[in-house]
Amino acid sequence: MAKEKTISLRNPFVYQGYVSPTYFCDRTEETEELISNLQNGRNTVLISPRRIGKTGLIKNAFHHIMQTDKDARCIYIDIFATKNQHDFVELLTSAIAQEVMSKEKQAMKRLLEFFGSWRPVFSTDPITGQPTVSVSIEHTQTAVSLKNVFDYLKQSSREVYVAIDEFQQIAYYPETGTEALLRSYIQFVPNVHFVFAGSKRHLMSQIFYSPDRPFYQSTVSMGLEPLHEEIYYDFAKRFFEGKKGTLSSEVFHDIYHRFDGVTRNIQLMLNRLYETEKNVVNLEQVNEAVRYIVNRSSVQYEELIGFFTDNQLSVARAVANEGLVVSPQSNDFARRYDLPSNSSIKTAMDYLIDKDVVCRTPSGYRIYDHFFELWLKRL
């Protein structure tokens, strides 16, 4: 078994990225299920809202796989920012090259020989100081390069695990047939196992659960719910006790429910409280942390609303002030916030939902980012 590298953080509440199991709360059953799926040849579709922890779950599963199989290759890409097939192929090939380079230089040489058309760019990460590689591909070589990627993965003697996050982005690509093309390659690489993760349920459902789509019945499904409150509290309390402090259960209960169990927001709150407080015992400490985070985010939020039309901003503010909107096109809602016609509200809501500003919940519509909601209420 590979020896696990020990990492110690000054602040244990990580709200971006993944460090190690030490700083990853629970998800034991989900991690075991995902690993079992992958190691038994079951490609998995993982659907959950953003900021609940699906990326952390994937990386936690990959961490454990690599601890038990040092020869395994685990490749993670987030395709949210990609606009077309070419962007996708460049991102995937760069991730493969980076993974190979991190394991053995001789394999990197063979990789470059295999892909004669690649133009690798080697550099150093300005933050970590680690060597990095990215790949540039001619647009005319996109289709050939994608085929070569799967040919290369197929001829590997190792087990390969590939996670494609925000997979629903391929539905926006201008090229037709992207799903069919990927499916045609994926089904013939038995040593490569995939996680398709996404946050937009309606698009992911169309891709994987519609009988007329290529990925229909090609995966097993997983979903994520918010972390269990008691388990999460025990996890958080342990770190405060580690610095001879306290975190009261009443305060944690308020934080958990104030942010609807959304992992990223709770981690951000705990990160701030751990930084500034030893004993967290009253709600004023929580309110002060909220004020700090909202104020710190003001520039970001100002930039965001700069892309809104007046109508979109009016609707976003109305949703924020309402908290939860059951019927955004109702006359009462429009009249209460002096909004324009129902058609204009629908147009604005469609934009805000598409940009993940507003989210649909079983109970209604609300602002996705709780801190942004609070900031909008100030306007």
NORBELVEN-V528625 format. One record per helix or strand of 3 or more residues. SS is the DSSP state (H for helix, E for strand). FROM is the first residue (numbers start at 0). LEN is the number of residues. Records with the same first field share a line. If there is no record, write none. Layout:
SS = FROM-LEN, FROM-LEN
//
This chain:
H = 20-3, 27-12, 53-15, 84-19, 104-10, 138-17, 166-6, 177-9, 200-9, 228-14, 248-10, 262-14, 282-14, 297-8, 309-13, 330-6, 341-13, 369-9
E = 43-4, 72-6, 118-6, 130-6, 159-6, 191-7, 219-4, 357-4, 363-4
//
